Each structure stands twice: as structure tokens, then as C-alpha cells.
Amino acid sequence: MNEIDASPQLVLASASPRRRELLLQAGYTFEVHPADIDEDDFPPNSMPYDVAHGLARRKAEALGERFADRVVLAADTVVAFGDRMLGKPKDAADARNMLRLLAGTTHVVITGVAVIHMLANFDKSGRVLSAVHMRPLTDGEINTYVASNDWQGKAGGYGIQDKDPFVRKVGGEWSNIVGLPMKLTSRLLAEAGIRPKKP
């Protein structure tokens, strides 16, 4: 077997350790090559579900030509509070404001997923929505969480997998809230010819 045949046929276009962990837990073999795109470059007044879906597609397309002989998987997650979209906090103050906004409310987590295989002319995508109810938080609790830096790189300024994610109730797929809805992801990957290794 030559070196090309031995290499994984799946490329994850994301630096997210959470997406990487979900894929590994599901038994997939892959390489990681984060897509370098401007995640703030979308039309004003865009709906959150369009942004998540559009950014996932742009990430996949950014690596599609570079890895034309591979299957490229990309995803993007945003938090929607009404029509207001919350992406990754820019700094600690931004994370603190997001948590104050979400505390004691129900919000929606949206993840767009895109799978592209250029040489096979395969190009499919979708999006998944989940509802999250967060318990009320004191300023002290918010400050303690922000000081932990666990908010970094997480849409809405928190991660449901953290030690205290403040979440009381979830409606929908848990892995979607983490950042990669595995039911949709597994289906799209299977259609592209990528399946997890058997245990």
C-alpha cells in the first residue's frame, strides 16, 4: 500500500477540539486542516440559520479544491437568541455579556454541516437546530466562568460539555449543541463513501 492509499480519506476543515473528539468517538479516521475564512463576512440582517449553513459551506469549499481527491467535512455553529445571533466571543467582556443575555432563558443552537468531494462531484449540506434552556446566573457565577477561559472559541460563550454548563434542559441533539450534529454528519459522510471503522 502506498503512502497516498494509507492516508485518511476524510479532511475535517475545523480546528475545534470538540468536533474532532466527536468524530473520533464515532470511529472516524481523518486529518485536520482548519479552513481560513472570515467568519464575520456575511450580509447584515442575515438569519442565524443561514449564517451557520453558509459558513459551513464556505469552509468546505475553501478546502475542496486543495483536497479534491478527499472528502472534506466542515461545520459552523451559532447561537440564536430571538433574531439576534451570537457567535464566538471576541474577548472576556463579550463572553460576559453573552452569558448575561442567555442566563435564565431558552435559546437555539444551530449548526450547519457541509460535505464536499470535488472529484466525485459530491456536494451536500444541511443544518440542525436544538433548544437550550439555561438556568439563571449570578454575576459571580458568570465572572468565575469567564475567568476560567472555558468560553474561548465557543458560540454563545459557553460549552454544554463544560463542568458547569448552566444548562437545565435540552431539546434536540446533544452533539449539535457541542458543535457537530452526528446524525446528519454520519448520513452525509456515508453518502460520500466515508464510514467509521468497526469497533
N, C-alpha and C positions, 0 to 999 in steps of 0.2 A: 504493500500500500504506500503510495507516495505521500508527500507532505500535504498536498492540497486535499487529497481524499481524507486524510486523517484529521483535518481541521474541522471545527464545528461549522454547520451549515446555517446556523442562526446567529444574527447580529442584533444585540439589544442597543438601541440608539438612546441610551439614558445612563446618567451617572448615579441614579437613585439606588442606594443600597437596599431599599425596601423592595423595589421591583426585582432586583437581582435575587434577593432572598426568596421571594415568592416563586420565581421561575426555578430556582434550584430545588426548593421544597417539592415542586411538582415533577421534578425529574428531568428537566430540560438541560441540554448541553449547549452552550452559547459563548460568544465573545462579546465584550462590552466596548462600544465605540460611541461615546456621547455625541449627539448632534449639536453643532454650534449654530444656534439660531437666536434671533432677538425675540424673546417671549413676550415683550411688551408691544410688539409691532402688529397691532390689529386695529380695525376701524373703530372709531369712537361709538359708543352705544351698542356695541356688539353684545349679543346674548351669551351668557356664560357657557351654555352647551355648544354653541357654535365655536367659541374660542377654544374650548378643550378639544373638540373634534378637529378644528383647523390646525391647531398647533401640533397635534399628534401626526397629522398628515404631512405637515411641513418638515417635521423631524425625520420621518421615514423617507420622504423624498430627498432630503439633504444627503442621506447616505445611500440611497437607492442606486445611483449611478456608480458610486465608488465601490460598492459591493454588489454589482449587477448579477453575479452568479450566486449570491446568497439571499436568504430570506431576512429581511430587515423588519424588526418589531419596534414600534415607537408608541409612547403614551404621554398624555398630559392630563393633569388633574387640577381642577379649580373648585373652589367653594363658592356657593351662591347663597347670599342672604337676601331674599327677595330678588330684585333685578340687579343687585349690587354684587360684583364679582370680586372674590378675594383670591389672589394668587399667593406666591411665596413672599413673606415679609422682607422688606428691604433692609430693615435693621430691628434692633430690640424695641424701639419705640413703636414701630409699625406692628410688630407682633403683639405688643401690649394692647394697642388699640383694637386689633382684630379680636383678641380674646375678650375684651370688654364688650365688644359688639355682639359676639356669639353667645356669651355666658347667659344661661337661663332660657335659651331659645332653641328652635328647631331650624336647621339649615340643610342645604342639599349639597352633596359631594358628587361632582361629575367628572368622569374620566373618559377621554377619547382614546381609542386604540386604533392604530393603523399597521397593516402588514403589507409589505411590498416585496416582490421578487421580479426585478426588471426583465431578466432574460426569459422568464416564463410568462411575462405579461400578466402577472398576478398583482392586483391592487384592490384591497378591500379594507374597510374601516367601519367603525361603529362607536357608540358611546353608551355608557351605563350611568344611571342615577341612583343614589342612595340617600336616605334621610337620616340625619343625626340629631338627637336631642341632647344638648349639653346642660349640665346642672348649673345653677347659679355659682358664681365665683366671687370671692372677696378680692380686694386689691392686693392683699398679702399673698394669696394663693397665686394670683397672676404674676406678681413680681418674683415669687420663688420659682415658678415655672420658667419665666423668661430668663432668669439668671442661670438656669441650667443649660441654656442654649439648645435645648431639645427642639425648639421651634424652627431652627435653621433648615431651610430647604423644603419646608412643608407648607402646602397650600392651607390657608386659613390660620397658620401659625401654631398648629398642634398636630400630633400624630396619635391615632387611635391605639397604636401598639405601645405607646409610652407607658411608664409605670402608673401614672395617674392621668388618663386622657380626658377626664371630666365628663365622659360620655355616659348617659343614663340609659339611652335606648337607641337602637339602630333599626332602620327599615331598609332592607335590601342586602346586597352582597358585601360582606365584611372586607374582602380583598379589594373591592373597588375603593373603599374608604382609605385603605392603606396606599393605594396608588396604581393597582393593576387588576382589573376585574378578570379573574382567572377563567370563568365560564366562557366569556366572549373571547378572551385571548386564546384559550385552548382550541376553541372551534375555528377561529381564523387561522391559527398555525396548522391545524390538521388539514384544512382546505389547501394550505400552501405546501403540504407534504412534510411538515415538521411535527413529530410526535415525541413525547417524553420517553426516556429509556424505561424499560420494565424493571421493577424492583428486583 
